[in-house]
């Protein structure tokens, strides 16, 4: 899993997909 607590640019979707914000 992505280190969400360290990367605000990453978000885990309920379906399991990962969204990356630029």
C-alpha positions in Angstrom: 0.0 0.0 0.0 1.0 3.6 -0.5 2.3 5.6 2.4 -0.7 7.9 2.5 0.4 9.4 5.8 3.5 10.6 4.1 2.2 11.5 0.6 -0.7 13.9 0.4 -0.6 13.5 -3.4 -1.9 9.9 -3.2 -5.4 8.8 -2.4 -6.8 5.3 -2.2 -10.3 4.8 -3.7 -12.9 2.4 -2.1 -12.6 0.2 -5.2 -8.9 -0.3 -4.6 -7.7 2.1 -7.3 -5.0 4.7 -6.5 -5.4 8.3 -7.6 -2.3 10.5 -8.0 -2.8 14.3 -7.8 -0.3 16.5 -9.6 
